[in-house]
Amino acid sequence: MNPLLLRKFVRQALAEDLAWGDITTEALIPPNVPLRAQARAREAGIVAGLPVFAEVFRQLSPSILVSFCVCEGARVEAGQALAEVVGEARLILMGERVALNLLQHLSGIATTTAQYVAALEGLPTRILDTRKTTPGLRMLEKYAVRVGGGVNHRYCLADAVLIKDNHLTILAAQGIGLSEAIRRARAVISPTLRIEVEVESVEDAVQAAEAGADIVMLDNMSLAEMRHAVEAIGRRALVEASGNITLETIRQVAETGVDYISVGALTHSRDGLDIGLDVVG
């Protein structure tokens, strides 16, 4: 994670929750009351976001001490302690919700990603995320995918060329086909960048590979079509499968021979891992 972006994001999250202070805590809890609390998992999963959790309390006060009970990326069971927070009760309570929201959210993504990765055990196919992320949270969500064992696709629109159906439809209206679109993109981008093309037929997959695409994305194809496309492309390009792929179907998709499978559900359809902050001592 970019530490500058992390600090900025946490600062904004705290400003949102503490817009005019914490009137409940300030009304009930006197200053300088000490508190020791532990973040505990209430269900099994993969932990992601411990550095983000700690950053919340660091920004509230350098006097708050946060220690980790497990390593980032650890698989934990229900009831297991994840981190301990020691400091002034007022400040810890002010940061509790923001810290837990982020830890739960990122751990949920890491847990879901790990499930998809486990479904492909023994196969070379890798799991990719997408840009279907929560606005403002992309850096953290893609970080959580990596913690869960997945691989990041493009972080932003400048990372690589991805020629999609809308691009091709607009170009087709101007008399420009798929091969020419790839040629035009190659002529203007850095030679270090990849070109990926989204296709919906085996014929277009072959055409994209022949035209020099680095990656061919097979969008919403049947298993038979994917298998045919992989064979027809050979090793002229890497192959990615995408579109309505679930835990129940992902191994069958991988067995068609694709190199990557992109799964939007890693970041846009996940549940947070249930984690609470309990007073101890």
Buried (B, 14 or more C-beta within 10 A) or exposed (E): BEEEEBEEBBEEBBEEBBEEEBEEBEEEBEEEEEBBBBBBBBBBBBBBBBBBBBBBBBBBBEEBBBEBBBEBBBEBEEEBBBBBBBBBBBBBBBBBBBBBBBBBBBBBBBBBBBBBBEBBEEEEBBBBBBBBBEEEBBBBBBBBBBBBBBBBBBBEEEEBBBBEEEBBEEBEEEEBBBBEBBBEBBEEBEEEEBBBBBBBEBEBBBBBBBBBBBBBBBBEBEEEBBBBBBEBBEEBBBBBBBBEBEEEEBBEBBBBBBBBBBBBBBBBEBEBBBBEBEEEE
